[in-house]
Amino acid sequence: MRNLSFISRRSLIAVLVLLLATCRPSPDALDRVLETGVLRVGMDASYPPFEYIDGEGNLVGFDVDLAREIATRLGVEPRFVANLPYDGLYDSLTAEQVDVVISALYVDPTRTADFTYSTPYFDAGQVLVMAEGTEGIDGMADLDGRTVAVEFGSAGDVEARAWARRLASLTILPCQTADEALAKVAAGEADAALVDHLSALMTSMEGLRIVEPMVTSEPYAIAVRREDRRLLEAIDEILAAMRDDGTLDRLQARWFTAAP
């Protein structure tokens, strides 16, 4: 009887130890990054100008420079895992193959149970573009009786059609590409174009300007595992500093400009 009681006590202690071990919070990725001196960055290097392989075989792009800057400010080196398919980016986080994903990743509300996002570093939503000197257009509501050019089937097309149901007389001019929509404005064939922010920034056409504020929002952010909160806080602090000191603007000016 005493032996059974002793065994029961030992079994209870073993169970308690196991429970304590499993309840102990797992180490934050920031600890591993600082200890090893390496920030592992996952990306799908097939989306210029954010991340791609240039003609000399180098990994380049806005997100690549962003990752390098974040690593530098953390005091570590970046290690890129850049051969990931876009659909596999979140899996690489789950498998702890990478510490962060920086890959023109839009904030997906359906992913927030397992992952969390930094403050956005770029907004790829839709913007109105009009000719410099055009008066009276401060937003979509001012397009009644006017013509807006859009890329057929794009998010801008969808948004323009929604506005056409609200305005008495909005003419939508469908185009094959965002560049064609912008060309219609430059040629005076449309009063404005509704295109994605990146296309508006990278156009080589002169005499056009982007109307503020943006019409829709599609924020790009850095993704981490939900439990890696200290790493996320560190990244958010760095992004805020980069925004304040102009680094994000300089990266945008470098990468989001039409080639000469």
N, C-alpha and C positions, 0 to 999 in steps of 0.2 A: 504494500500500500504506500509506504514511504517512497519506494522507488518510482512508482507511477506518478506520485505527486512531484517528485524531483524532475522527472521527464517532462511533465506538464509545464512546470515553471520554466525549464530550459526552452521548451517550444514557444512559450509565450514571449520570452525575451527575444528569441530569434525573430519572431513575427514583428515585434516592436522595432527591432533594429532595421528590418527590411522596410517597414513602413516609413521610418525616419529617413532612410536612404532615398526612397522613391519620392518623398515629399520635399527633399532638399532642392532648392531652385538650381536649375542648370546654369553653368557659367555663361555670362553674357559674351557674345562674340567679340565685344570690345576688348575683353581681357586677352583673348587669344591673339587678336590683331596686334595689340601693344607688346605682348610677350614675344611673338614671332617676328615682329617688325614687317609683317606682310598683310596687305588688304587684298583679299581675293575678289575680283570683280567679274561678274558674269554679264555677257552681252551677246547679242546676235549681230555679228559684224557684216550686215548686208543691207544697211539702211543709211546711205549718205544723205545729208552731211553729218549725221549723228555718229555713226560708227561704220567703217568699211575698210577694206584693204586697198591701198592705193597702187599705182602702177609699178612701184618698186617693192611691193610686198609688205609694206608697213601698215600697221594698224593705226588709223587716224580718225579724227572726227571730233565733233563737239563733246560728246559723252566721254571720249577717250581723254581729252584734255581736262574735262571736269573731274574724272576719276583720279587723274594724276595730281591735280591741285588738292583734292580732298585728302589723298594719301600724304602729300607733302605736309599739309597742315596738321595731320595726325602724327607726323613724325615717322611715317613708315613708307614702304615701297609698295606700289600697286603690282598685282599679278593678275593678268587678264586671262580669263577663260572665255575666249571670244568665238569659239566654234559651236556655240549652242544654238539650236533652233529656237525661234521665238516662242513656240509652244512649250518648250522645255525649260524656260527661264525660271519659273516658279519651282519646278521639280529640282533644279540645281540648288535652290535655297533649302528645300525640304531635306535633301540628301546631305546638306552641309558641305557641298562641293564648293560653294562660294559664300562669301560673307554678305555681299550686296549685289543687287542687280541694277545696273545703270545702262539702260538700253531703250531710250525713247519709250518708256513704259508709262502708259496712261493709268491714272488712278482708277482701279476697278473695285467698286463697292462690294462685289460678290466674293472678293478675295480677303476681306479684312478679318475673317475668323482666324486665319493662319498667318497672315502677313500684315505688315503695316508700312505706311509710306512717309517719306520725308515731306517737308514743305515743297511745293512745286518749284521747278527751276526753269520751266518753259511752258507756255500755253499754246497748244496747236489748234485752238478753236478757230471759228470762222470770223473773218473781219470784212468790213466794207472798205473798198478802195475806190477813190474817185480822183478825177483830174485836179491838179493844183489850181486854185482859183475858183473852183466850183463853190457856189454859195447855197445855203439852205438845206444841206444834208448833214445832219448830226447823228443819224441813226436810221434804222429800218422804217420807223414810223414816218419819216420824211420822204419816203419813196412813192407815196401816193401820186399817181399821174406820171410816174417816171419809169424808166427801163433799167432793170438790173440783170447783168450777165452772170451766169453760173456755169460751172462744170456739170454737165448732165449726169445725174445719178449720184452726185456727191452729197455730203452733209449740207453744203451750201444750197444745193438744189432743193433738198428737203425743207430746209429752213425758209427759203424764199417762197416755196409753195404754201407753207403754213401762214406766212405773212400775206400772201395774195388772197387768202380767205378772209383776212381781217381788214384789208384795205380796199377801198372802192375801185381803184384802178392802178394795179401794179402789173407791168408787163415783164415777163421773165424771158430772157434771151438765152436759150441753152447752147452751150459750146462743148467741144470735145475735150478740152483741157482747161486747167486754171489759167495757163498762159494765154490761151485764146480769149478767155473771158476778160483778162486784163487788157489785151490788145484791143478789144472792142471799146473799152473805156478810153484808151489812148487815142483811138481813131474817132472818138466822138459818136460812136454808134450805140453806146449805153451810158447812162448817167452814173452808174456805179457797178462794181463787180463784188460779188460775195464769194470769197475764196478762203482757203485755209491760211493761217497766219504765216507758215513757212513759205508758201508760194508767194505771198505778198511781199515778204522780206527779201526774197531771192530774185525777184524779177529784175531784168536788165532794162526794162522800159523806163524812160525818164518822164518826169512831169506828173507822176502819180503820188498819192499820199494815202496813208492808212487812217481811217476814221476811228477815233476813240470814243467810247469804250468798245471792246470786242463784242460781237453779236452773240457768240456761243463760247463755251469754255471746254477745253480738253487738256487738262493739266498733265504734264509729264513729271514724274517724281522717281525717287530712288526707293527700291523695295528692300526690306529686311524681314527676317523672321520676327514674328510678333513678340517672342520672348527677349529679343535683343534690344531692349528699350534704351540702354545706356549708349549703345552704338548709334541708334537713331538720334538720340539727343545730341551726341557729338556731331553727327552729320548736319543736323538742323542748325546748330550753332555756326558751323563752318559755312553753310549756305547763306546764312544771314550776314556773316562777315563779308563773303564774296559779293553779295548784293550791295552792301554798304560801301565797300571800297572800289566798286566798279569792275571787279573781275568778271562777273557774269556778263555784263554789257560788253566787255572786251572780247570775251569768247564768242558772244553772239555776233559781234561785228566781224570777227575773223571767219566764222563758218557759215553764217547766214547771209552771205552777200553773193550776188551773181558773179560768175567767173568773167574776167575781162575778155 
